[in-house]
Amino acid sequence: MEEPKPERNIIGSDATLFEKLFTCSPDAIVVVSQDGHIVEANRRAEELFGYSRDELFQLTVEDLVPQQYRAIHPHHREGYADAPHIRPMGGEHNLLGLRKGGREFPVDIMLSPVRIDGHSVTLAVVRDISKRRHIEDQLRKSEERFRLLIDGARDYAIFMLDPEGKVTTWNVGAERILGYRADEILGRHFSICLPKEDVERGKPEFELQTARATGRYEDEGWRIRKDGSRFWGNMILTALHDKDGGLAGFCKVTRDFTRRKTAEESLLLELSAAILSRVDIQQTFAAIAASFQHLAPHDFATIAVIDQKSGNLHLQVLPAGAEVRQVEEITLPIQNTPDGLVYRSQQPLFMDHLDFSSFSPVGLRHYRDAGVRSACWLPLNNRGNVIGTISLGSRRDSAFSTENADSLLQVASTVAATLDNTSALQQIASLSDRLKEEKRYLEEELRTEYSFEEIVGQSDSLKRVLKQVETVAPTDATTLILGETGTGKELVARAIHDLSPRRDHTFVKLNCSAIPLGLLESELFGHEKGAFTGAISQRIGRLELAHQGTLFLDEVGDLPLELQPKVLRALQEKEIERLGGRRTIPVDVRLIAATNRDLTKMIKEGQFRSDLYYRLRVFPIQIPSLRQRSSDIPMLVNYFVSKHARRMNKRIDTIPQPTMAALSRWSWPGNIRELENFIERAVILTRGNVLQAPLGELEFAQDQETDVTADLRTAEREHIIRVLRETRGMIGGTGGAAERLGLKRTTLNSKLKKLGVTKHDFISQ
């Protein structure tokens, strides 16, 4: 006999709480009869699938499934009806939903059999996971871009080694230079590429030990290809460390220098060493100027590189002679300037006496300011590709002879080739660093559960917070999140980011209390190689990494006082400088800060700057403690039980009422974090499908709290009695007990009654 269909309105009037939870659930909920008809749906289901309630009631569940799965879906539904069970959300299958307009979207679905008024129905909870899939796609693309960058560096053998020196990765450049395919060398020791004599004298171990001890080892010497031929290679070996400081392996970069001319090789090595070591740009320019100083002594030098987008030349003054100059950049037009003339004609220009009337004032102003009387300009020509010009100036007349033109042009050509090659390497290094950092943060984003949906609760105080989040998120206003520890301040910060126009960029977090004082500035602003002891490579700071995204400074009250002005300047000026660097880096960052400390009190005590406080407190949000939203505890308990049971592959269907009542009564001084940790412990202890919570721990904590309170009460009583004895029982007036205790007379009298203090306690009979 066919089971009668349930009525559409299956939620009775006596289930007001359930009805509210059903209606306001952040996930879409649909109730499906055994024949597949939709008999109930909440508001989120209407939003998610694009149908009104009345329209949904005319559909079967197959209408919400993509066309390609509809034929098989009734079979799956019937199979579930034969063996109904709770199926946790987030299975292994890539499930898809279908909106009214025909658009498919990824979903997680949790099924639960329910029997209401004698009818068997299925409760389906549907969650849109489009954001999570987007992050997964970004991570995959980031890894692919990183791989393409490394494989695209065909002139460089770039490969990774494990801590023992065995090859773990192998790029196209390594295959071209050394002759091995990846499948032929992966897992083999890198010493296979060294001459036998070097191996016998222990050179491979020496290279690894030196890189491990100092962070980096650079060397030149003979290398062996697969076919046994030798080539002269330049090698840089860099130690790689994990987040805990342990040795993760090594990165090795090798170049073939065999065919370089002797004269060119000296210059290329000098320049390449400067750039590969990522030293200050001024040292690179000094290396270029020094190569010309031997051929043509000069007092002033510049290098100008074409900007293909603007069509202008970017000119930078180089260090010359013994002088030390800050790098100065000047933008020059191509028209009516000597640099532009040489760039267009690809021919050198020599002027024995500078004629300032021949060109526009902007083209020669820097020469006049430097006192230059004669100069020459040379094209930077790399095999027909002119990338800019280089000029030399002297405070003497006729300092440069055209007889040296060929030698100067040869060196200029070498510089052009070097700049072409090393600029590509710099781009790879810079992008690789950033992609690695982005990859690490995307992985953290994927590991961290966040979104508005993860903020569980329906209390009025929480709704006020969410309303504030919706208000401030579309703006770029700095937000200060206040609240006790464990109240979910980071979740609120992530929600603000996810609802903001910056949602497609990185959300970077930094806990100011979790990083030692000496490293916090480096974490925020980054550092250049050699900026301090142990700075063996350049590092991008969190502010720079969060460019165009959001930076979340947690526990901002623990930000050191000496660092606060630098943070304030970065916020106001929107620019930073790495430690040990001289270049100003623009940053566009939306700042969200959080703290559980009383910043106004810290300002009075001189521990926090008032100007930074007011800069952070543009839009404050106060997060309520869990004891202020105790009505949300049952919902949170159910959420955490489901979350951790799913993670531990357990099935917990029931939470005993006495347990829920005890959890709702407890004050939870550690707030939501303490509640989640307690529930996780309970799930671990549970055997079966009924939650077994260690409520004795709460009673023990309550007893401890009571003991502490009693001890404080006793100490306060004894202190007041001692002061009363010293004042011989005088409560008010000058020198009385109230004055000495810093209390009003009436307040002291109230305390005496409350603590049960009588005259017999402090006046001897």
CORURLIN-V951416 format. One record per pair of residues at least 12 apart in sequence whose ideal C-beta (glycine too) atoms are under 6 Angstrom apart, sorted by the first residue. I is the first residue (numbers start at 0). J is the second residue. If there is no record, write none. Layout:
BEGIN
<<I:J> <I:J>>
END
This chain:
BEGIN
<<4:32> <5:38> <5:118> <7:38> <9:39> <9:115> <21:41> <22:41> <22:42> <24:41> <24:43> <25:452> <26:124> <26:126> <27:43> <27:44> <27:47> <27:125> <28:41> <28:124> <29:44> <29:123> <30:120> <30:122> <31:60> <31:121> <32:120> <33:80> <33:119> <35:59> <35:60> <35:76> <36:59> <37:55> <37:58> <40:52> <40:55> <47:127> <48:63> <48:98> <49:98> <49:99> <50:99> <63:96> <63:97> <65:95> <65:97> <65:103> <83:112> <85:111> <86:110> <87:109> <87:645> <88:107> <88:109> <89:107> <94:106> <94:108> <104:129> <105:128> <105:129> <105:132> <106:125> <107:126> <107:128> <108:123> <108:125> <109:124> <110:123> <134:444> <134:445> <137:441> <138:441> <141:434> <141:437> <141:438> <145:434> <148:427> <148:430> <149:170> <150:170> <150:171> <152:172> <152:427> <153:171> <153:172> <155:172> <155:252> <155:254> <156:172> <156:173> <156:176> <156:177> <156:253> <157:170> <157:252> <158:173> <158:251> <159:248> <159:250> <160:189> <160:248> <160:249> <161:248> <162:246> <162:248> <164:188> <164:189> <164:207> <165:186> <165:188> <166:184> <166:185> <166:187> <166:189> <169:181> <169:184> <176:255> <177:192> <177:224> <178:224> <178:225> <178:226> <179:225> <190:203> <192:222> <192:223> <194:221> <194:223> <206:236> <210:236> <210:238> <210:249> <211:238> <214:238> <214:535> <215:237> <215:535> <216:236> <217:235> <218:234> <219:233> <230:255> <230:257> <231:256> <231:257> <232:253> <232:255> <233:254> <233:256> <234:253> <235:252> <235:275> <236:249> <236:251> <237:250> <263:413> <266:290> <266:413> <267:417> <269:286> <270:286> <270:417> <273:286> <274:421> <277:528> <277:537> <281:326> <284:317> <285:318> <287:414> <288:300> <288:317> <288:318> <288:319> <290:410> <294:406> <295:391> <295:399> <297:319> <297:391> <297:393> <298:319> <298:393> <298:394> <299:319> <299:369> <299:371> <299:392> <300:317> <300:319> <300:391> <301:314> <301:316> <301:390> <302:315> <302:317> <302:389> <303:338> <303:387> <303:388> <304:386> <304:387> <305:387> <311:330> <311:332> <312:331> <312:338> <314:329> <314:331> <315:328> <335:358> <335:359> <336:358> <336:362> <337:358> <337:376> <338:388> <341:376> <341:378> <341:388> <342:388> <345:378> <345:385> <347:377> <347:404> <348:376> <349:375> <349:399> <349:401> <350:374> <351:373> <351:397> <352:396> <366:392> <370:394> <371:392> <372:394> <372:396> <373:393> <373:396> <373:397> <373:398> <374:390> <374:392> <375:391> <375:399> <376:388> <376:390> <377:389> <377:407> <377:411> <379:411> <379:415> <380:412> <380:415> <381:415> <381:416> <381:419> <386:415> <389:411> <432:539> <436:539> <436:544> <440:505> <449:493> <451:494> <453:490> <454:490> <455:634> <455:635> <455:638> <456:631> <458:628> <458:630> <458:631> <460:623> <460:627> <460:628> <461:628> <467:620> <468:494> <468:495> <471:618> <472:495> <472:498> <472:499> <475:589> <476:617> <476:618> <477:590> <477:615> <477:617> <478:591> <478:618> <479:592> <479:615> <479:616> <479:619> <480:593> <480:620> <481:621> <482:622> <483:595> <483:624> <483:670> <484:595> <485:669> <485:670> <485:671> <485:672> <485:673> <486:622> <486:624> <486:670> <487:671> <488:593> <488:622> <492:551> <492:591> <496:549> <501:548> <501:549> <501:589> <504:547> <504:548> <505:545> <505:548> <506:549> <507:541> <507:544> <507:545> <507:550> <508:551> <509:541> <509:552> <510:553> <510:554> <511:554> <511:555> <511:557> <511:558> <512:554> <512:557> <516:559> <520:562> <521:578> <522:541> <523:540> <523:541> <523:542> <524:540> <524:575> <524:577> <525:538> <525:539> <525:540> <525:543> <525:577> <526:538> <526:577> <526:578> <526:579> <527:577> <527:579> <527:580> <530:578> <530:579> <542:569> <542:575> <542:586> <542:588> <543:584> <543:586> <545:588> <546:586> <546:587> <547:587> <549:589> <550:588> <550:590> <551:591> <552:592> <553:593> <555:592> <555:594> <556:594> <556:596> <556:598> <563:608> <563:611> <567:611> <567:614> <570:614> <573:586> <592:615> <598:612> <624:670> <625:667> <625:670> <625:671> <626:666> <632:662> <632:663> <633:659> <636:662> <639:675> <639:678> <640:678> <643:679> <643:682> <644:682> <650:688> <651:685> <651:688> <651:690> <652:688> <653:689> <654:690> <658:692> <661:694> <665:697> <716:754> <720:760> <720:761> <722:736> <722:739> <722:740> <723:736> <723:761> <724:761> <728:761> <728:762> <731:744>>
END
